Amino acid sequence: MKKASWILLAILGVAITFFSLVSAVHAYWTDDDYRVGPLRVSEVAPGDPRVATALRGIRGTSAAFGAAYGVLFLAIVLGPYRRGEVWAWKALLAAGLTQGVIVLLRIPILSTQLGVSAAVTPLVLLVIGLLLDAGRLKKPAPLHHP
């Protein structure tokens, strides 16, 4: 199950990085009239290019953080997590739960579920991947000698 765990998590890390980079392309290099909630950018900012630019900047910043998270996620999964280090399991869970809680806060605070399913899907896959190798939490930590 350990191998299935790190492979699933590696696929998740690649997907997070890939879709974040796609989002960055839409923000910076296309004239894509993408959706902002139920509206398109052109409907949110009709005739005011400054608002459209601000929305693209927000999307670009979000994409940058998503891509960076994906790269760091992959570095942990393909290195310490794959080697069986317990701290890596816990770090991945903590990061996923942090992201999930912040996304879910939009329901009570903003009264919207917009974007929740897209943001919670990676969390579900993360938990499945971690559960596949939850046995590592029962193993004693290896002794390190200087």
DSSP file with accessible surface (Angstrom, degrees, kcal/mol):
  #  RESIDUE AA STRUCTURE BP1 BP2  ACC     N-H-->O    O-->H-N    N-H-->O    O-->H-N    TCO  KAPPA ALPHA  PHI   PSI    X-CA   Y-CA   Z-CA
    1    1 A M     >        0   0  154      0, 0.0     4,-2.3     0, 0.0     5,-0.1   0.000 360.0 360.0 360.0 -25.7    0.0    0.0    0.0
    2    2 A K  H  >  +     0   0   81      1,-0.2     4,-2.3     2,-0.2     5,-0.2   0.919 360.0  47.4 -59.7 -43.2    3.0    2.3    0.6
    3    3 A K  H  > S+     0   0  142      1,-0.2     4,-2.3     2,-0.2     5,-0.2   0.927 111.5  49.7 -65.9 -43.5    3.8    2.4   -3.2
    4    4 A A  H  > S+     0   0   49      1,-0.2     4,-2.5     2,-0.2     5,-0.2   0.889 110.0  54.5 -61.4 -36.5    0.1    3.0   -4.1
    5    5 A S  H  X S+     0   0    0     -4,-2.3     4,-2.5     2,-0.2    -2,-0.2   0.961 111.1  40.4 -63.1 -54.0    0.1    5.9   -1.6
    6    6 A W  H  X S+     0   0   40     -4,-2.3     4,-2.4     1,-0.2    -1,-0.2   0.865 115.1  53.0 -70.0 -30.4    3.1    7.8   -2.9
    7    7 A I  H  X S+     0   0   65     -4,-2.3     4,-2.5    -5,-0.2    -1,-0.2   0.944 110.8  46.4 -67.7 -45.6    2.1    7.2   -6.5
    8    8 A L  H  X S+     0   0   47     -4,-2.5     4,-2.4    -5,-0.2    -2,-0.2   0.935 114.8  47.6 -59.9 -43.8   -1.5    8.6   -5.9
    9    9 A L  H  X S+     0   0    0     -4,-2.5     4,-2.6    -5,-0.2    -1,-0.2   0.875 110.1  52.3 -67.8 -34.8    0.0   11.5   -4.0
   10   10 A A  H  X S+     0   0   15     -4,-2.4     4,-2.5     2,-0.2    -1,-0.2   0.920 109.3  49.6 -66.4 -41.4    2.6   12.1   -6.8
   11   11 A I  H  X S+     0   0  109     -4,-2.5     4,-2.6     2,-0.2    -2,-0.2   0.924 111.0  50.4 -61.9 -42.1   -0.2   12.2   -9.4
   12   12 A L  H  X S+     0   0   10     -4,-2.4     4,-2.9     2,-0.2    -2,-0.2   0.932 109.9  50.2 -61.1 -44.3   -2.1   14.6   -7.2
   13   13 A G  H  X S+     0   0    0     -4,-2.6     4,-2.3     1,-0.2    -2,-0.2   0.904 111.1  48.5 -62.1 -40.6    0.9   16.9   -6.9
   14   14 A V  H  X S+     0   0   85     -4,-2.5     4,-3.2     2,-0.2    -1,-0.2   0.926 112.3  49.2 -64.4 -43.9    1.4   16.8  -10.7
   15   15 A A  H  X S+     0   0   34     -4,-2.6     4,-2.9     2,-0.2     5,-0.3   0.927 110.6  49.6 -62.8 -44.3   -2.3   17.7  -11.2
   16   16 A I  H  X S+     0   0   26     -4,-2.9     4,-1.8     1,-0.2    -1,-0.2   0.939 115.4  43.9 -59.8 -46.4   -2.2   20.5   -8.7
   17   17 A T  H  X S+     0   0   20     -4,-2.3     4,-2.3    -5,-0.2    -2,-0.2   0.942 114.9  48.8 -64.6 -46.8    0.9   22.0  -10.4
   18   18 A F  H  X S+     0   0  119     -4,-3.2     4,-2.4     1,-0.2    -2,-0.2   0.940 113.1  44.8 -60.3 -51.8   -0.4   21.4  -13.9
   19   19 A F  H  X S+     0   0  137     -4,-2.9     4,-2.1     1,-0.2    -1,-0.2   0.841 111.8  54.0 -68.1 -28.5   -3.8   23.0  -13.3
   20   20 A S  H  X S+     0   0   18     -4,-1.8     4,-2.0    -5,-0.3    -1,-0.2   0.911 109.4  47.8 -67.8 -40.7   -2.2   25.9  -11.5
   21   21 A L  H  X S+     0   0   95     -4,-2.3     4,-2.1     2,-0.2    -2,-0.2   0.893 109.7  52.7 -67.4 -37.5    0.1   26.6  -14.5
   22   22 A V  H  X S+     0   0   50     -4,-2.4     4,-2.2     1,-0.2    -2,-0.2   0.925 108.6  51.0 -61.4 -42.1   -2.9   26.4  -16.8
   23   23 A S  H  X S+     0   0   26     -4,-2.1     4,-2.1     1,-0.2    -2,-0.2   0.896 107.4  53.1 -62.8 -38.9   -4.7   29.0  -14.6
   24   24 A A  H  X S+     0   0   15     -4,-2.0     4,-2.6     2,-0.2     5,-0.4   0.903 106.8  52.5 -63.3 -39.9   -1.6   31.2  -14.9
   25   25 A V  H  X>S+     0   0   64     -4,-2.1     4,-2.5     1,-0.2     5,-0.5   0.933 109.9  48.5 -61.0 -44.1   -1.7   31.0  -18.7
   26   26 A H  H  <5S+     0   0   56     -4,-2.2     4,-0.4     1,-0.2     6,-0.3   0.873 114.3  47.2 -63.8 -35.0   -5.3   32.1  -18.6
   27   27 A A  H  <5S+     0   0    3     -4,-2.1    -2,-0.2    -5,-0.2    -1,-0.2   0.900 128.1  18.8 -72.5 -40.3   -4.5   34.9  -16.3
   28   28 A Y  H  <5S+     0   0  121     -4,-2.6    -3,-0.2    -5,-0.1    -2,-0.2   0.758 127.5  33.3-106.5 -31.8   -1.5   36.3  -18.1
   29   29 A W  T  <5S+     0   0  190     -4,-2.5     2,-0.3    -5,-0.4    -3,-0.2   0.328 101.8  62.5-120.0   9.5   -1.3   35.1  -21.7
   30   30 A T      < -     0   0   46     -5,-0.5     0, 0.0    -4,-0.4     0, 0.0  -0.921  66.5-135.1-129.8 158.9   -4.8   34.8  -23.1
   31   31 A D        +     0   0  162     -2,-0.3     2,-0.1     2,-0.1    -5,-0.1  -0.064  52.8 157.9 -95.0  30.5   -7.7   37.1  -23.7
   32   32 A D        -     0   0   53     -6,-0.3     2,-1.5     1,-0.1    -2,-0.1  -0.353  42.2-145.8 -59.4 125.6   -9.8   34.4  -22.2
   33   33 A D        -     0   0   53     -2,-0.1    -1,-0.1     8,-0.1    -2,-0.1  -0.532  36.8-177.6 -89.8  65.3  -13.1   35.9  -20.9
   34   34 A Y        -     0   0   19     -2,-1.5     7,-2.0    -8,-0.1     2,-0.2  -0.133  27.8 -93.0 -69.5 164.6  -13.1   33.4  -18.0
   35   35 A R  E     -A   40   0A 137      5,-0.2     2,-0.5     6,-0.1     5,-0.3  -0.543  24.9-168.3 -80.3 139.9  -15.8   33.0  -15.4
   36   36 A V  E >  S-A   39   0A  51      3,-3.9     3,-1.5    -2,-0.2    -1,-0.0  -0.916  74.4 -52.9-120.9  93.9  -15.6   34.8  -12.0
   37   37 A G  T 3  S-     0   0   27     -2,-0.5    78,-0.0     1,-0.2    -1,-0.0  -0.495 122.3 -17.4  68.3-133.4  -18.4   33.0  -10.2
   38   38 A P  T 3  S+     0   0  105      0, 0.0     2,-0.3     0, 0.0    -1,-0.2   0.573 130.4  67.4 -81.5  -7.3  -21.6   33.2  -12.3
   39   39 A L  E <  S-A   36   0A  77     -3,-1.5    -3,-3.9     2,-0.0     2,-0.2  -0.722  78.7-120.0-110.9 163.2  -20.3   36.0  -14.5
   40   40 A R  E >>  -A   35   0A  93     -5,-0.3     4,-1.8    -2,-0.3     3,-1.1  -0.607  34.9-106.9 -93.3 160.3  -17.5   36.4  -17.1
   41   41 A V  H 3> S+     0   0    4     -7,-2.0     4,-2.5     1,-0.3     3,-0.2   0.912 121.5  55.9 -53.8 -42.7  -14.7   39.0  -16.6
   42   42 A S  H 34 S+     0   0   61      1,-0.2    -1,-0.3     2,-0.2     6,-0.1   0.798 108.4  48.0 -64.0 -25.5  -16.2   41.2  -19.2
   43   43 A E  H <4 S+     0   0  108     -3,-1.1    -1,-0.2     2,-0.2    -2,-0.2   0.795 111.7  48.7 -83.8 -30.3  -19.5   41.2  -17.3
   44   44 A V  H  < S+     0   0   58     -4,-1.8    -2,-0.2    -3,-0.2    -3,-0.1   0.870 127.1  25.7 -73.4 -37.2  -17.9   42.0  -14.0
   45   45 A A  S >< S+     0   0   10     -4,-2.5     3,-1.5    -5,-0.2     2,-0.3  -0.414  77.7 179.6-126.3  57.8  -15.8   44.9  -15.5
   46   46 A P  T 3  S-     0   0  100      0, 0.0    -3,-0.1     0, 0.0    -4,-0.1  -0.419  78.1  -8.5 -66.3 120.2  -17.7   46.2  -18.5
   47   47 A G  T 3  S+     0   0   83     -2,-0.3    -5,-0.0     1,-0.1    -2,-0.0   0.484 112.2 100.1  77.7   1.7  -15.7   49.0  -20.0
   48   48 A D    X>  -     0   0   46     -3,-1.5     4,-1.4     1,-0.1     3,-0.9  -0.810  44.6-178.7-122.4  93.5  -13.2   49.2  -17.2
   49   49 A P  H 3> S+     0   0   94      0, 0.0     4,-2.6     0, 0.0     5,-0.2   0.750  78.7  68.3 -64.7 -20.8   -9.9   47.4  -18.1
   50   50 A R  H 3> S+     0   0  187      2,-0.2     4,-2.2     1,-0.2     5,-0.1   0.907 101.3  46.3 -65.2 -38.6   -8.5   48.2  -14.7
   51   51 A V  H <> S+     0   0   55     -3,-0.9     4,-2.6     2,-0.2    -1,-0.2   0.921 112.4  50.2 -69.2 -42.3  -10.9   45.9  -13.0
   52   52 A A  H  X S+     0   0   20     -4,-1.4     4,-2.4    -7,-0.2    -2,-0.2   0.918 111.3  49.2 -61.0 -41.6  -10.3   43.2  -15.5
   53   53 A T  H  X S+     0   0   96     -4,-2.6     4,-2.5     2,-0.2    -1,-0.2   0.911 110.1  51.0 -64.2 -41.4   -6.5   43.6  -15.0
   54   54 A A  H  X S+     0   0   55     -4,-2.2     4,-2.5     2,-0.2    -2,-0.2   0.922 110.2  49.3 -62.5 -42.1   -7.0   43.3  -11.2
   55   55 A L  H  X S+     0   0   34     -4,-2.6     4,-2.4     2,-0.2    -2,-0.2   0.910 111.4  49.0 -64.6 -39.6   -9.0   40.1  -11.6
   56   56 A R  H  X S+     0   0   48     -4,-2.4     4,-2.7     1,-0.2    -1,-0.2   0.888 110.1  52.1 -66.6 -37.2   -6.3   38.7  -13.9
   57   57 A G  H  X S+     0   0   30     -4,-2.5     4,-2.6     2,-0.2    -2,-0.2   0.913 109.2  49.3 -63.9 -42.3   -3.7   39.7  -11.3
   58   58 A I  H  X S+     0   0  106     -4,-2.5     4,-2.6     2,-0.2    -2,-0.2   0.932 112.6  47.8 -61.6 -45.1   -5.7   37.9   -8.5
   59   59 A R  H  X S+     0   0   59     -4,-2.4     4,-2.6     1,-0.2    -2,-0.2   0.915 111.6  50.8 -63.0 -40.8   -6.0   34.8  -10.7
   60   60 A G  H  X S+     0   0    1     -4,-2.7     4,-2.3     2,-0.2    -2,-0.2   0.914 110.9  47.7 -63.4 -41.7   -2.3   34.9  -11.5
   61   61 A T  H  X S+     0   0   75     -4,-2.6     4,-2.4     2,-0.2     5,-0.2   0.927 112.4  49.1 -65.5 -43.2   -1.3   35.3   -7.8
   62   62 A S  H  X S+     0   0   76     -4,-2.6     4,-2.5     1,-0.2    -2,-0.2   0.921 111.7  49.8 -60.8 -41.7   -3.6   32.4   -6.9
   63   63 A A  H  X S+     0   0    5     -4,-2.6     4,-2.9     1,-0.2     5,-0.2   0.891 108.4  53.2 -64.5 -39.1   -2.1   30.3   -9.7
   64   64 A A  H  X S+     0   0   55     -4,-2.3     4,-2.5     2,-0.2    -2,-0.2   0.930 111.4  44.6 -62.6 -45.9    1.4   31.1   -8.5
   65   65 A F  H  X S+     0   0  152     -4,-2.4     4,-2.5     2,-0.2    -2,-0.2   0.898 113.6  51.4 -66.2 -37.9    0.7   30.0   -5.0
   66   66 A G  H  X S+     0   0   18     -4,-2.5     4,-2.5    -5,-0.2    -2,-0.2   0.927 111.7  46.1 -63.3 -44.4   -1.0   26.8   -6.3
   67   67 A A  H  X S+     0   0   13     -4,-2.9     4,-2.5     2,-0.2    -2,-0.2   0.917 113.0  49.6 -65.1 -42.5    1.9   26.0   -8.5
   68   68 A A  H  X S+     0   0   60     -4,-2.5     4,-2.6    -5,-0.2     5,-0.2   0.917 110.9  50.1 -63.5 -41.1    4.4   26.6   -5.7
   69   69 A Y  H  X S+     0   0   67     -4,-2.5     4,-3.0     1,-0.2    -2,-0.2   0.930 110.6  50.9 -60.7 -43.7    2.3   24.4   -3.4
   70   70 A G  H  X S+     0   0    0     -4,-2.5     4,-2.6     2,-0.2    -2,-0.2   0.906 110.8  47.5 -62.3 -42.0    2.2   21.7   -6.0
   71   71 A V  H  X S+     0   0   89     -4,-2.5     4,-2.4     2,-0.2    -1,-0.2   0.932 115.1  44.9 -66.1 -45.3    6.0   21.8   -6.5
   72   72 A L  H  X S+     0   0  111     -4,-2.6     4,-2.3     2,-0.2    -2,-0.2   0.918 111.9  53.6 -64.6 -41.1    6.6   21.6   -2.7
   73   73 A F  H  X S+     0   0    5     -4,-3.0     4,-2.9    -5,-0.2    -2,-0.2   0.941 110.5  46.9 -56.3 -49.2    4.0   18.9   -2.4
   74   74 A L  H  X S+     0   0   32     -4,-2.6     4,-3.1     1,-0.2     5,-0.3   0.891 108.7  54.8 -62.4 -40.2    5.9   16.8   -5.0
   75   75 A A  H  X S+     0   0   60     -4,-2.4     4,-0.9     1,-0.2    -1,-0.2   0.908 113.1  42.3 -60.8 -40.5    9.2   17.5   -3.4
   76   76 A I  H  <>S+     0   0   29     -4,-2.3     5,-2.9     2,-0.2     6,-0.5   0.935 116.6  47.3 -71.1 -46.0    7.9   16.1   -0.1
   77   77 A V  I  <>S+     0   0    0     -4,-2.9     5,-1.2     1,-0.2    -2,-0.2   0.932 116.5  42.2 -62.1 -46.1    6.1   13.1   -1.7
   78   78 A L  I  <5S+     0   0   85     -4,-3.1    -1,-0.2    -5,-0.2    -2,-0.2   0.646 126.9  29.6 -80.8 -12.2    9.0   12.0   -3.9
   79   79 A G  I  X5S+     0   0   14     -4,-0.9     4,-1.8    -5,-0.3     5,-0.2   0.589 130.8   8.2-108.2 -98.6   11.6   12.5   -1.2
   80   80 A P  I  >>S+     0   0   17      0, 0.0     5,-2.5     0, 0.0     4,-0.5   0.845 128.1  52.3 -61.9 -36.4   10.9   12.1    2.5
   81   81 A Y  I >4<S+     0   0    0     -5,-2.9     3,-1.5     1,-0.2    -4,-0.2   0.950 109.5  49.1 -65.5 -45.6    7.3   10.7    2.1
   82   82 A R  H 34<S+     0   0  121     -5,-1.2    -1,-0.2    -6,-0.5    -4,-0.1   0.842 107.8  55.6 -62.2 -32.4    8.4    8.0   -0.3
   83   83 A R  H 3<5S-     0   0  157     -4,-1.8    -1,-0.3    -6,-0.1    -2,-0.2   0.582 121.5-109.1 -76.2 -10.3   11.3    7.1    2.1
   84   84 A G  T <<5 +     0   0   24     -3,-1.5     2,-0.3    -4,-0.5    -3,-0.2   0.639  57.1 164.1  95.6  15.2    8.7    6.6    4.8
   85   85 A E    >>< -     0   0   66     -5,-2.5     4,-1.1     1,-0.2     3,-0.6  -0.531  32.0-147.3 -73.3 127.7    9.4    9.5    7.0
   86   86 A V  H 3> S+     0   0   39     -2,-0.3     4,-2.2     1,-0.2     3,-0.4   0.870  93.6  61.7 -63.9 -39.3    6.5   10.1    9.4
   87   87 A W  H 3> S+     0   0  133      1,-0.2     4,-2.7     2,-0.2    -1,-0.2   0.856 100.3  55.9 -59.3 -31.8    6.9   13.9    9.5
   88   88 A A  H <> S+     0   0    0     -3,-0.6     4,-2.4     2,-0.2    -1,-0.2   0.901 105.6  50.7 -68.0 -40.1    6.2   14.1    5.8
   89   89 A W  H  X S+     0   0   25     -4,-1.1     4,-2.1    -3,-0.4    -2,-0.2   0.950 114.2  44.7 -58.9 -48.5    2.9   12.2    6.2
   90   90 A K  H  X S+     0   0  124     -4,-2.2     4,-2.7     1,-0.2    -2,-0.2   0.881 111.8  52.2 -66.5 -38.9    1.9   14.7    9.0
   91   91 A A  H  X S+     0   0   34     -4,-2.7     4,-2.6    -5,-0.2    -1,-0.2   0.918 109.7  48.8 -65.3 -42.4    3.1   17.7    7.0
   92   92 A L  H  X S+     0   0    3     -4,-2.4     4,-2.5     2,-0.2    -2,-0.2   0.920 113.0  47.9 -63.5 -41.9    1.0   16.7    3.9
   93   93 A L  H  X S+     0   0   48     -4,-2.1     4,-2.9    -5,-0.2     5,-0.3   0.940 111.7  49.7 -63.6 -45.3   -2.0   16.2    6.1
   94   94 A A  H  X S+     0   0   53     -4,-2.7     4,-2.3     1,-0.2    -2,-0.2   0.922 112.5  47.5 -61.2 -43.0   -1.6   19.6    7.8
   95   95 A A  H  X S+     0   0   33     -4,-2.6     4,-2.4     2,-0.2    -1,-0.2   0.933 113.8  47.4 -64.1 -45.2   -1.2   21.4    4.5
   96   96 A G  H  X S+     0   0    1     -4,-2.5     4,-2.7     1,-0.2    -2,-0.2   0.914 113.0  47.7 -63.9 -42.3   -4.2   19.7    3.0
   97   97 A L  H  X S+     0   0   81     -4,-2.9     4,-2.9     2,-0.2     5,-0.2   0.892 110.1  52.9 -67.2 -37.7   -6.4   20.4    6.1
   98   98 A T  H  X S+     0   0   82     -4,-2.3     4,-2.2    -5,-0.3     5,-0.2   0.952 112.3  44.7 -60.1 -49.4   -5.3   24.0    6.2
   99   99 A Q  H  X S+     0   0   59     -4,-2.4     4,-2.3     1,-0.2    -2,-0.2   0.936 114.5  49.9 -60.1 -45.3   -6.3   24.5    2.5
  100  100 A G  H  X S+     0   0    0     -4,-2.7     4,-2.7    -5,-0.2    -2,-0.2   0.918 110.5  48.1 -62.7 -44.5   -9.6   22.6    3.1
  101  101 A V  H  X S+     0   0   87     -4,-2.9     4,-1.6     2,-0.2    -1,-0.2   0.935 111.6  49.7 -63.4 -44.4  -10.6   24.6    6.1
  102  102 A I  H  < S+     0   0  110     -4,-2.2     4,-0.4    -5,-0.2    -1,-0.2   0.918 113.2  47.0 -63.6 -39.5   -9.8   27.9    4.5
  103  103 A V  H >< S+     0   0   13     -4,-2.3     3,-1.6    -5,-0.2     4,-0.3   0.935 110.5  52.0 -66.1 -44.3  -11.9   26.9    1.4
  104  104 A L  H >< S+     0   0   75     -4,-2.7     3,-1.7     1,-0.3    -1,-0.2   0.764  93.0  74.4 -67.1 -21.6  -14.8   25.7    3.5
  105  105 A L  T 3X S+     0   0   80     -4,-1.6     4,-2.3     1,-0.3     5,-0.5   0.751  80.7  72.8 -62.6 -20.6  -14.9   29.0    5.4
  106  106 A R  H <> S+     0   0   74     -3,-1.6     6,-1.4    -4,-0.4     4,-1.2   0.790  88.7  62.8 -65.2 -24.1  -16.4   30.6    2.3
  107  107 A I  H <> S+     0   0   62     -3,-1.7     4,-0.9    -4,-0.3    -1,-0.2   0.987 114.9  26.1 -67.8 -56.1  -19.7   28.7    3.1
  108  108 A P  H  4 S+     0   0   94      0, 0.0    -2,-0.2     0, 0.0    -1,-0.2   0.861 130.9  40.3 -76.1 -31.0  -20.5   30.4    6.4
  109  109 A I  H  < S+     0   0  118     -4,-2.3    -3,-0.2     1,-0.1    -2,-0.2   0.913 130.6  22.9 -85.6 -43.5  -18.6   33.6    5.8
  110  110 A L  H  < S-     0   0  121     -4,-1.2    -3,-0.2    -5,-0.5    -1,-0.1   0.463  95.9-129.6-100.9  -5.2  -19.5   34.4    2.2
  111  111 A S  S  < S+     0   0  109     -4,-0.9     2,-0.3    -5,-0.3    -4,-0.2   0.880  70.5 110.8  56.8  42.1  -22.7   32.3    2.0
  112  112 A T        -     0   0   52     -6,-1.4    -2,-0.2     2,-0.1    -1,-0.2  -0.996  54.7-164.4-143.5 148.9  -21.5   30.6   -1.1
  113  113 A Q    >>  +     0   0  143     -2,-0.3     3,-2.3    -3,-0.1     4,-0.5   0.260  47.5 138.9-107.6   6.8  -20.4   27.1   -2.1
  114  114 A L  T 34 S+     0   0   93      1,-0.3    -2,-0.1     2,-0.1    -8,-0.0  -0.301  77.7   4.0 -57.1 122.3  -18.9   28.4   -5.4
  115  115 A G  T 3> S+     0   0   35     -2,-0.1     4,-1.5     1,-0.0    -1,-0.3   0.364  96.6 114.7  85.6  -5.0  -15.6   26.6   -6.0
  116  116 A V  H <> S+     0   0   18     -3,-2.3     4,-2.6     1,-0.2     5,-0.3   0.944  74.2  49.0 -65.7 -47.5  -15.8   24.4   -2.9
  117  117 A S  H  X S+     0   0   94     -4,-0.5     4,-2.0     1,-0.2    -1,-0.2   0.913 111.0  50.2 -62.9 -40.0  -16.0   21.1   -4.8
  118  118 A A  H  4 S+     0   0   73      1,-0.2    -1,-0.2     2,-0.2    -2,-0.2   0.850 116.7  42.0 -64.9 -32.8  -13.0   21.9   -7.0
  119  119 A A  H  X S+     0   0   18     -4,-1.5     4,-0.6    -3,-0.2    -2,-0.2   0.780 114.9  48.7 -85.6 -27.0  -11.0   22.8   -4.0
  120  120 A V  H  X S+     0   0   34     -4,-2.6     4,-2.3    -5,-0.2     3,-0.2   0.783  94.3  74.8 -85.6 -24.4  -12.1   19.9   -1.8
  121  121 A T  H  X S+     0   0   79     -4,-2.0     4,-2.3    -5,-0.3     5,-0.2   0.921  96.2  48.4 -55.7 -47.1  -11.5   17.2   -4.4
  122  122 A P  H  > S+     0   0   34      0, 0.0     4,-2.6     0, 0.0    -1,-0.2   0.883 109.0  55.1 -61.8 -32.9   -7.7   17.3   -4.0
  123  123 A L  H  X S+     0   0   25     -4,-0.6     4,-2.6    -3,-0.2    -2,-0.2   0.923 107.2  49.4 -64.5 -41.8   -8.2   17.1   -0.2
  124  124 A V  H  X S+     0   0   77     -4,-2.3     4,-2.4     1,-0.2    -1,-0.2   0.941 112.5  47.3 -62.2 -45.2  -10.3   13.9   -0.6
  125  125 A L  H  X S+     0   0   64     -4,-2.3     4,-2.7     1,-0.2    -1,-0.2   0.889 110.9  53.1 -64.1 -37.5   -7.6   12.4   -2.8
  126  126 A L  H  X S+     0   0    3     -4,-2.6     4,-2.8    -5,-0.2     5,-0.2   0.944 109.2  47.7 -61.6 -47.6   -4.9   13.5   -0.3
  127  127 A V  H  X S+     0   0   52     -4,-2.6     4,-2.8     2,-0.2    -2,-0.2   0.924 112.3  49.6 -62.5 -42.2   -6.7   11.8    2.6
  128  128 A I  H  X S+     0   0   81     -4,-2.4     4,-1.6     1,-0.2    -1,-0.2   0.948 112.2  48.5 -60.2 -47.3   -7.2    8.6    0.5
  129  129 A G  H  < S+     0   0    0     -4,-2.7     4,-0.5     1,-0.2    -2,-0.2   0.904 113.6  46.2 -59.7 -42.8   -3.5    8.6   -0.4
  130  130 A L  H >< S+     0   0    2     -4,-2.8     3,-1.3     1,-0.2    -1,-0.2   0.890 108.3  55.7 -69.0 -37.9   -2.4    9.2    3.2
  131  131 A L  H >< S+     0   0  114     -4,-2.8     3,-1.4     1,-0.3     4,-0.2   0.820  96.2  66.4 -64.2 -28.9   -4.8    6.5    4.5
  132  132 A L  T 3< S+     0   0   49     -4,-1.6    -1,-0.3     1,-0.3    -2,-0.2   0.753 115.8  28.0 -62.5 -22.9   -3.1    4.0    2.1
  133  133 A D  T X  S+     0   0   13     -3,-1.3     3,-1.3    -4,-0.5    -1,-0.3  -0.088  78.6 123.6-129.3  34.7    0.1    4.4    4.2
  134  134 A A  G X   +     0   0   31     -3,-1.4     3,-1.9     1,-0.2     4,-0.3   0.726  60.0  80.6 -67.8 -17.1   -1.3    5.3    7.6
  135  135 A G  G >> S+     0   0   39      1,-0.3     3,-1.7    -4,-0.2     4,-0.6   0.773  74.9  73.1 -60.5 -24.9    0.6    2.3    9.0
  136  136 A R  G X4 S+     0   0    3     -3,-1.3     3,-0.6     1,-0.3    -1,-0.3   0.761  85.5  66.4 -62.2 -22.9    3.8    4.3    9.0
  137  137 A L  G <4 S+     0   0   71     -3,-1.9    -1,-0.3     1,-0.2    -2,-0.2   0.726  98.2  52.7 -71.5 -19.1    2.4    6.2   12.0
  138  138 A K  G <4 S+     0   0  189     -3,-1.7    -1,-0.2    -4,-0.3    -2,-0.2   0.634  89.3  95.1 -90.0 -16.4    2.6    3.1   14.2
  139  139 A K  S << S-     0   0  133     -4,-0.6     2,-0.1    -3,-0.6   -53,-0.1  -0.514  83.5-109.5 -76.2 142.3    6.2    2.4   13.4
  140  140 A P        -     0   0  120      0, 0.0    -1,-0.1     0, 0.0    -2,-0.1  -0.413  40.7-100.0 -67.8 147.1    8.9    3.6   15.8
  141  141 A A        -     0   0   81      1,-0.1     2,-0.1    -4,-0.1   -56,-0.0  -0.423  42.0-108.9 -66.7 137.0   11.0    6.5   14.6
  142  142 A P        -     0   0   95      0, 0.0     2,-0.4     0, 0.0    -1,-0.1  -0.405  31.9-113.9 -66.8 147.1   14.4    5.3   13.3
  143  143 A L        -     0   0  146     -2,-0.1     2,-0.5    -3,-0.1     0, 0.0  -0.653  26.7-151.5 -81.8 134.1   17.4    6.3   15.4
  144  144 A H        -     0   0  164     -2,-0.4    -1,-0.0     0, 0.0     0, 0.0  -0.926   6.6-161.6-109.3 128.2   19.8    8.7   13.8
  145  145 A H              0   0  159     -2,-0.5    -2,-0.0     1,-0.0     0, 0.0  -0.915 360.0 360.0-109.1 134.6   23.4    8.7   14.7
  146  146 A P              0   0  174      0, 0.0    -1,-0.0     0, 0.0     0, 0.0  -0.129 360.0 360.0 -67.7 360.0   25.7   11.7   14.0
